Amino acid sequence: SRLQEIVGHRAGGHLRMFVREIMPELVENAVPLYLVLDDLSGSALVSNIAWSMWDPSLMLDRRANMNDEEFEEMMAGRANVCWGLAEGNSGLTFRRDVSEVAAADAGELRNPADPLGWHDFAENEGYGFRRARRMDMWRDASSGVLTIDAAFQDSAKKKDGTRTAIHEYLLRVTADPDTLEVLSLEPEPRILPFPECPGAVANSQRLIGSSLADIRDEVLRQLRGPEGCTHLNDAMRALADVPELVKSF
């Protein structure tokens, strides 16, 4: 395995290109490991919040240990990373209280009536960040179209044992079973850090008419930077595995 070759690489967008370059078979065969590696880029962008959720004073300590130039450089580096952090949006304003960014209870993802709906979640001591996703798919009995129901949640652990959600989306998609063309795409923003974030949903409609086989590249081509939400993009890019899943029908 060439997996060890990614050690030492920064978990940014270039990591995705590197993984596809050295292990293209993970993408070609829709190996679940690829989704885990692909998620490193998106989750690394937000996972630092786990420290502040565990100890809210850490956000203030970090600011106190920066001079003004360092702070301005940090905030400038966030500009136009995504829709919510587009220039002029509130996401580029420093918040002293982390609860202004994330305060929603992550809740229990498992449905008691469907105990096999999720795999086991790793438990750890101390602070922690978790990205959880699922994707259910079936063929509609009346129309025959593929129907996909997906969910995505980023959350961080608190000292009282609960979890706070930072991002949460539901995603409902229909597609032609023969051509794999996306017929409808309905993201539902549930929990997001900034008031402007839900606005990214509108641009997702650009993907209607795309093939699910090409959706991963189409998301990066059409919804990069302030044109899209990084985390919604991650949820939609996972749809690229549907063509492989269809083979099991």
C-alpha positions in Angstrom: 0.0 0.0 0.0 1.1 3.6 -0.7 -0.9 4.9 2.1 2.1 5.9 4.1 3.2 8.3 1.4 0.6 10.9 2.5 2.3 11.3 5.9 3.8 14.7 6.1 1.4 16.3 3.6 -0.9 19.1 4.7 -4.6 18.2 4.7 -5.6 20.8 2.3 -7.0 20.6 -1.2 -3.8 19.4 -2.7 -4.0 16.3 -0.6 -7.0 15.2 -2.6 -5.0 15.5 -5.8 -2.1 13.6 -4.3 -4.2 10.7 -3.1 -5.8 10.4 -6.5 -2.4 10.5 -8.2 -0.8 7.8 -6.1 -3.9 5.6 -5.4 -6.3 6.1 -8.4 -7.7 2.6 -7.8 -9.4 3.9 -4.6 -11.5 6.3 -6.7 -12.0 4.0 -9.7 -13.3 1.2 -7.4 -15.3 3.4 -5.0 -13.3 2.1 -2.0 -14.7 3.5 1.2 -11.2 4.3 2.4 -11.1 7.0 -0.3 -14.0 8.9 1.4 -12.1 8.9 4.7 -8.9 10.2 3.1 -10.9 12.8 1.0 -12.6 14.0 4.2 -9.3 15.0 5.7 -9.2 18.2 3.6 -12.7 19.4 4.6 -12.6 18.3 8.2 -9.1 19.8 8.8 -10.6 23.2 7.9 -12.9 23.2 10.9 -11.6 20.6 13.3 -9.7 23.2 15.4 -13.0 24.2 16.9 -12.8 21.0 18.9 -10.4 22.7 21.2 -12.7 25.6 21.8 -15.7 23.4 22.4 -13.8 21.5 25.0 -12.5 24.6 26.6 -14.1 27.9 25.4 -11.3 30.0 26.9 -8.8 28.6 24.4 -10.2 30.8 21.6 -9.5 33.9 23.7 -6.1 32.6 24.7 -5.2 32.1 21.0 -6.1 35.7 20.2 -4.3 37.0 23.2 -1.1 35.3 22.1 -1.2 36.9 18.7 -0.1 40.3 17.7 -2.4 42.4 15.5 -0.4 41.5 12.3 -0.6 37.8 13.0 -4.3 38.1 13.7 -5.1 40.0 10.6 -3.1 37.5 8.5 -5.1 34.6 10.0 -8.4 36.3 9.3 -7.3 37.3 5.8 -6.4 33.7 5.1 -10.0 32.7 5.6 -11.4 35.1 3.1 -13.2 33.4 0.2 -12.4 29.9 1.3 -16.1 29.2 1.0 -19.5 30.9 0.6 -19.9 31.6 4.3 -16.4 33.2 4.5 -16.8 35.3 1.4 -15.5 38.9 1.7 -18.0 41.1 3.6 -19.7 38.2 5.3 -20.0 37.8 9.1 -17.8 34.7 9.2 -14.8 37.0 8.8 -15.6 38.7 12.1 -13.7 37.3 15.2 -16.0 36.0 17.8 -15.0 35.9 21.4 -17.7 33.4 22.4 -17.5 30.1 20.5 -21.2 29.5 21.2 -21.9 32.3 18.6 -20.5 29.9 16.0 -21.7 26.6 17.2 -24.2 25.8 20.0 -26.7 23.3 18.6 -26.9 19.9 20.3 -25.6 17.2 17.9 -28.2 14.8 19.2 -28.2 11.0 18.7 -27.6 10.1 15.1 -28.7 6.5 15.5 -32.4 5.6 14.9 -33.4 3.0 17.6 -35.6 1.4 15.0 -32.6 0.9 12.7 -29.7 -0.1 14.8 -27.6 -1.1 11.8 -28.1 2.2 10.1 -24.7 3.5 11.4 -21.5 1.7 12.1 -20.0 2.0 15.6 -18.6 5.4 16.5 -15.2 5.5 18.0 -15.1 6.8 21.6 -12.2 8.7 23.0 -11.2 10.5 26.2 -10.8 14.3 26.1 -11.5 16.6 23.2 -12.5 15.3 19.8 -13.9 16.2 16.4 -16.2 13.8 14.4 -17.4 13.8 10.9 -20.3 11.4 10.4 -22.1 10.7 7.1 -24.5 8.2 5.7 -26.0 7.6 2.2 -29.1 5.4 1.6 -30.2 4.6 -1.9 -33.2 2.8 -3.5 -35.1 2.6 -6.8 -38.5 4.3 -6.6 -41.2 1.6 -7.1 -43.5 3.8 -9.3 -41.1 5.9 -11.4 -38.0 3.6 -11.4 -35.7 6.6 -10.7 -32.8 6.3 -8.3 -33.5 8.0 -5.0 -30.7 9.0 -2.7 -31.1 10.2 0.9 -27.8 11.3 2.5 -26.9 13.1 5.8 -23.7 14.8 6.9 -22.7 16.1 10.3 -19.6 17.7 11.8 -19.5 17.8 15.6 -17.2 18.4 18.5 -17.2 16.9 22.0 -17.8 18.9 25.2 -16.6 18.2 28.7 -20.1 17.2 29.9 -20.1 14.3 27.4 -22.5 15.9 24.9 -21.6 16.9 21.4 -22.1 20.3 19.6 -22.9 20.2 15.9 -21.0 22.7 13.6 -22.3 21.6 10.2 -25.3 19.4 9.4 -26.9 18.8 6.0 -29.6 16.5 4.6 -29.3 15.8 0.9 -32.0 14.3 -1.3 -31.2 13.4 -4.9 -32.9 11.6 -7.8 -31.1 10.3 -10.8 -31.8 8.4 -14.0 -30.9 4.7 -13.4 -29.6 4.2 -16.9 -27.7 7.4 -17.6 -27.0 8.4 -14.0 -28.0 12.0 -14.8 -28.9 14.0 -11.8 -32.7 14.9 -12.1 -33.1 16.7 -8.8 -30.9 17.8 -6.0 -32.3 19.2 -2.7 -29.8 20.1 0.0 -31.4 21.0 3.4 -29.1 23.0 5.6 -29.8 22.1 9.2 -27.0 23.5 11.3 -24.4 25.9 10.0 -22.0 28.4 11.8 -22.9 31.7 10.0 -26.2 33.3 8.9 -25.0 33.6 5.3 -24.0 29.9 5.0 -27.4 28.5 3.8 -27.2 30.8 0.7 -24.7 28.3 -0.8 -27.6 25.9 -1.5 -28.8 27.9 -4.5 -25.6 27.3 -6.5 -25.9 23.5 -6.0 -28.6 23.5 -8.6 -25.8 23.9 -11.2 -25.2 20.2 -10.8 -28.6 19.2 -12.1 -28.0 17.4 -15.5 -24.5 16.3 -14.5 -23.7 12.6 -14.4 -23.2 11.1 -11.0 -20.0 9.5 -12.4 -18.6 12.9 -12.9 -20.1 14.7 -9.9 -16.9 14.8 -7.9 -15.0 16.8 -10.5 -18.1 18.9 -11.4 -18.4 20.0 -7.7 -14.8 21.2 -7.7 -15.1 22.8 -11.1 -18.4 24.7 -10.5 -18.5 25.3 -6.8 -15.0 26.1 -5.7 -14.2 28.7 -3.1 -17.0 31.3 -2.4 -19.2 29.7 -5.1 -20.1 26.9 -2.7 -20.1 25.6 0.9 -17.0 23.4 1.6 -19.1 21.0 3.7 -22.0 20.7 1.3 -19.5 20.1 -1.4 -18.1 17.2 0.5 -21.6 15.8 0.9 -22.3 16.1 -2.8 -18.9 14.8 -3.9 -19.7 11.5 -2.1 -22.5 10.9 -4.7 -19.7 9.8 -7.1 -19.9 6.4 -5.4 -23.5 5.8 -6.4 -22.6 4.3 -9.8 -20.7 1.6 -8.0 -23.5 1.0 -5.5 -26.0 0.7 -8.3 -24.3 -2.5 -9.4 -25.4 -4.2 -6.3 -29.1 -3.7 -7.2 
